[in-house]
Amino acid sequence: MGVNIGDKTLLASEIQIKTPYRDLLPPMADYEKQALKNKIASEGYSHNSPILVDEDGNVLDGHNRLSINPDAPVQVVKGLSEAQKRARVITENFARRNLSPEQKRHVDKTRKEIALELKRDGFTQDEIAKVFGVDRRTVGYWVEGTTNGNDSNGCIPDARTKIGKGEVDRIMARVESGEPQTQIAADYGTTRQAISKLVKKRASQLERELLKAEETRAAATQPVIECADAIEWLERQGEIDLLLTDPPYSTDVPDIRGFAESWLPLALSKLKPTGRAYVFIGAYPEELAAYLNVAMPHQVLVWTYRNTLGPSPKDDYKLNWQACLYYKGADCPPLACETMLEQFSVQDISAPDGRQGDRYHAWQKPIEIGERFVRHSTKPGDIVIDPFACTGTFLIAAANLGRAAFGCDISPEHLQIAEERGCQILSAI
C-alpha cells in the first residue's frame, strides 16, 4: 500500500523519481543486493519501508529498495536545505550498510564536508550532531579539523582495502565490458576513486608496453641468423627469454641420444628463471626416449596436422603428429593465452602446403604455431633464439611480434631461403 500525501496515495511508479544523491554512498555489492531482494520477497512490505523523497522527487533514502521494487510506497520529506538533504542520505544508510574500512573513510570525509557546510549555514554543533546522529564531540573533531583516532562515530583510520595482483585483471575485464566502476568498487569493498586509479595505472602500463614494442620493432626489424655451428653459437649467447627450435630428427642423425646431450642442456642453461623453451622432435619412440632421458620436460605437447598425409603404410599407423617438449623456468609468469583453444596441449594446425607457396623444406613448421608459442611465453622486446633456424620460420614469427630474434644454421641453402624471407644473415664470427 502507498503513503497518504494530502488526499492521494502515491507509489514510486506514479511520480517522477530522481536520484542525484545516489553516489554519496557506495552502491551495494551484488551479493548484498541479492540478500535485500530475498528479504523483501520473503517479508513483503513489512520490510519495504517507504522511499523518502524531497519535494522535487529526489530520493533521500531507499535507492536500492527502489531498484528492486519500482512500486514501493513513497514518503515526502519537506523543508530541508541542500546540506541537510545530503546529510539525511548518509545518515539513513550509514549505520545499516556493511561498508569496508576504506569505504567508511571515504564516506566520513563527505560527512565532515557537509558538517562544515551546515556550520556555515548557522547550525550549532549540537544541531549538526542531531542531524548526523552522532555525539557533539565527534562534530567538534569534524569542524575543528582534528582526529579522534578509532572513534566509530568520527574519523575512520586509513585501513585501505588491498586488491591482490590476481584480481586486477578481473577488474580490468569488468571495466572493459562496460560495467560501472562504482559497482566494481562496491563488490571489492573499496571506492570508485581506487578503481579509477587502477584503470589509469593499467592504461599507463599498456602505453609504456606499446611504446617499448614500437621501439623494439624499429630497432630490430629483421630476425638475425648467423652461419655457425649450433654448439659453438650457443656457447656465445647470454641469458634468453625463449628457446623455440626444431632440431634435426633421428632420421637425419645417427646417434640421436648423443646429439640431444650435445646441445639441449647447453641451450636450456641459457634460459632466464622466467624463461621457457619449446623443442620440436620427431614422433619416433627412440627419439622420444633419447630426449626424455637427457632433460625431462614440464610437459610434452603435440602438433598434429591432417593436410599432408601421403601414402599409408601397410602395418603401421600413419604419423600425422610431432612432439614438442615444453620446459619452463622456476619463476615463470602465467601463460598469456588469448583463447582456451590455444592452451590445449594438442595444437591442431595444418602443415605448410607447397601448393600455397609457403613450404620451403620437408619438416617446416607453420608460422602460426611459432607465433602462438611466442605470444604465450614472451612480451615485446624479449629475446628469442633458435639454434637450428633452418629457413627462419620461428625467428620470423618472433620478429613479427616485436621480439628480438636470433639464431644460427650451417646450411647455405637454408640460409639463402631465410634471407629471401627477410632474415639478416651474418657470417660466422
N, C-alpha and C positions, 0 to 999 in steps of 0.2 A: 504494500500500500504506500501511497505517497504522503508527503507532508503538507499540511494545510497552510497555505500562504494567502492571507486575506480570505477571499471566498473561493479559492481554487486550489485543488490538489495537484501538485506537479511531480513529474518524473523527469529524470535527466534527459530522456529522449524527446521531451516536449519543449525544451528550451535550448537556446544556443549556448553550448558549453565551450569555454576556452581554458587553456592550460598554460598561461605564461609563467607560472611558478614551478613547473614540473622539475626543472633542473636544480632547484635549491637543495634537494636531497638526491642521492644516487638512486637509480632505479633498482627494483628488486632483482635478485638473481633469478634465473629461470626456475630453479627448484623452489624458491620462496613463492614465486607466482603460482606454481602448481599447488603448493600447500594451501595458499589462500583460496584458490579456486575450489579445491576439495572441501575446505571448511565452509565456504559459502554454500556449496552444493549440499552438504550434509546438514547444515544448521539453518539454511534458508535465510529469511530476512531477519531472524533473531541476531545473526552476526552481521548482516548487511546494514549497518547503521547509515544514517543519511550522509550524502555527499554535501560537504559545506562549500558554498559559493558566495562570492560577494554580489553586490547589486548588479554588476555587469556580467554575471555568469562565470567569473574567473574562479576556478577550483582552488579552494584553500586546504581541503583535506579530502582524500578518497580517490586520488589519481589511479591507484592500482585496482581498487574495487570497481571504479567506473569502467576500466578497460575490460573487466570480467563481466560486468552486468550493466549494459548501457541503459537499462530501465530502472536503475537504482533510484530510491527517493532522494529528493533534494531539499536542503535547508539553506535559507539565505541569511548571511551574517552582514549586518549593516553598520555603517558609521566608522569603519576602520581606516586609518591612514595607510599610505603605501608601505611604510616601515612596519606598521602593526600587522598588515596582511602577510608580509614576508615572515615576520616573527611567528604568526599563527601557523603558517605552513610547516615551519620547522618544529614548533612545539608540539603540534598534534601528532607528528610522526616520529620524532627523535627517540622518545623513550621506548616505543614498541617495535622499532626496527632493529634488526640484528646486524649492526654495522661493524665493520672491521676497525681496528685502531686507526688506520690511515684515513678511512672514510670519516670517522668521528672527528679526527683532527681537522680535516677539510671543512666539515660542517661547522665545527666550533669556530673556525676563522670567520665564517659567514655570520654566525650568531654575534660575534664581537663587533663586526661591521654594522650590523643592524642596531645593536645596543648603543653604539656611538651616535648613530643617526637619530635614535629615539631621544638620546640626551640632548642633541642639538635642537630637537623639536620641543624641548622643555620638560620631558619626563624626568621624574626623580629616580634615584637608584632603586627605591622601594617599588615604584611603579614598573620599572623595567624588569625587576626581579619577578613581579607578579605576572608580567606578560610571558616570560620565558619559563616560569615555574621553577626558578632556582632561588637560592638564598641571596641576601643583599651583599654578602662578602664576595660571592662569585662575580656579581655585576661590578663590584669595586675593582676586582682584578681585570675585568674586561676593559672598562673605561679608563683605568689608570695605566694600562699597558704593561702590567706586571704579570707574573705567572704564579699559579698555585700548585705546581707540581702535579700530583696524581689525583687531585680533587676531581671526582667523577662529574661534577656539575660545571667545571670550568675548563681550563686548557687541557687538551689531551696530549700526553707526551708523544714525541716523534717515534712511533713504532711502525715504520712503513712496511707494507706488505711486500715480501720478497717473491719475485716471479722467477722460477727456475729457468735455466737456459733452454731446457727441453720444451717449455711452454711457449717460448717466444714465437717459434714457427707456427704453432697452432693459433696464437693470437693474430699473427700476420695474415694467416689464411682466412680468418674470420673477417678481418678488416678488408681484405681484397675482395671478399664475397659481397661486400656492401653492408655488413652488419653494423649497427650504430656503435661507436666507441663507448658510449655511456653504458650500454647493455653489457659489453665485454668487460668493462671495468667492474660492474656490479657482480658479475659471475666470478671475478677474481678477487673481490673484496678490496678493490683499490679505486682510484679516482680516474676520471676521464683524462685529466692532465697527465697522469702517469702513463696511460696507454698512448696518448698522443706523443709523448716523449719517446716511447719505444718505437713508434712508427717513424718519427723523424730520424731517430738513430739508425734504424734499418735502412731508410732511404739514403742516408749519407753513406752507409756502408756499401750499398749496392752501387752508388755513384762512384765511390772510390774503386770498387772492383771493375766496373765498366771502363773507367779511365785507365786502370792498370792493364786491362785486356787490350785496349786500343794501343797503349804504349808498347805492349808485347808484340802485337801484330805489326806495328811499324818497325820495331827493332829486329824482328825475326820473321821476315816474310817468306822465307824458304826453310824447309827441312834440310839439314846438312848431313850428308853421308860421306864418310871417309873410306877410301880404298885401303883397307887394312884387315889384318887377321883379327878375329873376334877376341881371342885371349889377350893379345898384346894391346888391343884397343881398350878393352875393359880395365886392364891394369892402370891405364892412364886417366880413368874417369873419377870424378868426385862423387859426392852424395847426389842421389836422384830421387824423384818422386814416384816414377812409374817405370817398370820394365815391361815392355809389351813386345813379344817376339815370337817368331815361328822358325825355329832352327831346323836343320836337315833331319830327315826321319831315318829310321833303321833301314829303309830300302836303299838309302844312299850312303850310310855309314856302317862299315864292317863291325866295329865294336861300339854299340850304342851305349853300353854301360860306361866304358872308358870315356867316350865323348861327353856324356852328361856330367861325369865327375870333373872333366877338364874345365868346364865353363860355368855350369849353373851355380855352384857355391860362390864362385867369384862374383858373378852378376848379382846374386842376392845380397852379398855383403855390401853392395853399393847403395842399397835402399835405406832411406831415412826411416826412423822409427814410425813415422806416419805414412810410409810408402807402401805400395802394392806391386805385385807382379802377376802377369798373365802370360803363361808359356804354353803355346800350342804344341802338341805332339801327336804322332800317329795313333790310330786305333788298334795297334798290334800288341798282343799280350806281352811279348818280350820287351817292347819299348816302354809300355806302361810299367812293367816290373822294374826295369832299369831306373827310370826316373823316380819312382816311388821309393826305391832303396837309396837313392842319392840325397833327396831332400823331400820330406813328406809335406805336401801342400795343406793349406787350410781347407780347401775343397777341390774336387775335380768337377769342372764344368764340361759341358758338351756343346759343340757346334754341330748342328745337323742340317743337311741340305737335301732337296728332292729333285733338283733340276738337271743334274749331270750324273745320271746313274750308270750309263754304259751297259755293256753286256753282263748278264747274270751268270755267276759261277754255278756249276752243277751240284757241288756237295757242300758249299758254304753259304752263309747269309751274306747278302750284299752289304758292304760297308758304305754307309752314307752319313758318317759322322767322324769327328775327330775330337780328341780330348784337349782340354785347356786346364793346365794346373794353375790354381789361384793361390797366391801367397799374400800375406798381409803382415805389416809391422805391428809391434805391440801397442802403439799409440794411434792407430788408425782412427780417423773420424768416421761417422756413418757413411755408407754408400749414398751417393747422390743420384738415385734412380728416379727418373721423372714419372715412370709408369710401372705398375706391377708387372706387366708383360716383360719388361726389360730385366726384371730381377729374377726371372726363372733361371734355374741352373742349366737348363737346356735352351740354347739360343737357336731358334729355327729361322735361318736366313739363307736365301738362295746363294749359291756359289757364283762367282763372276762367270759370265757367259761370253764366249768368243763371238757369238753372233751379235752381241750388243756392243762389241768393240772395247770391252773393259777387262779382258782376260789376257795377261801378259806372260804367265808361266803356269805350269801344271798345278802347283799347290797354293796358288794365290788365294788369299782370304778376301772376303767382301769388305770394302771400306766401312760399311755400316757397322760391322761388329767392332772394328777398331775404334770408331767414333763413340760407340756405346761405352766401351770399357774406359776410354779416356775421360768421358763425361762423368762416369760413375765414380772415378777414383782420383781425379785431379781437379784443379782450378786453373783459370787463366794465369799464365806466367810460370807454371810448374815445369819441371824438366822431365821429358820422356825420352827413353833410349830404346834402341833396337839393334843389338849386336849382329843380327842376321837380317839386315834390312832388305836384301834382295832388290825388288823393283820399287821399294819405298812406300808400300801401301799404309802400314801402320804409322809411319812418320808423317805422311801426308795427312792422315786423319788427325793426328795430334796438332799439326800446324794449322789445319783448317779451324781448329777450336782455340787458337791463340796460345798454345803451349809451345815451349821451346823444345824442338825435336832434333835429336842427334842419333846417328847410327853409323854402322860400318858394314862393308861386304867386300868379298875378294873376287867376285865375278865381274870382269869388264863388261860382259854382255848385259848383266842385270843392271849394272851402274849406268850404262848408256840409256837403258829404258827409264830408269829412275830420273835421270837428267831430263829426258824428254817429257816426263810427267811433272816437271817443275822443281825437282830437288837440286840443291847445290852440291856438286861433287868435289871433294878435296883429295889431293894426292896424299899418300902415306907420309907421316912425319918421320 
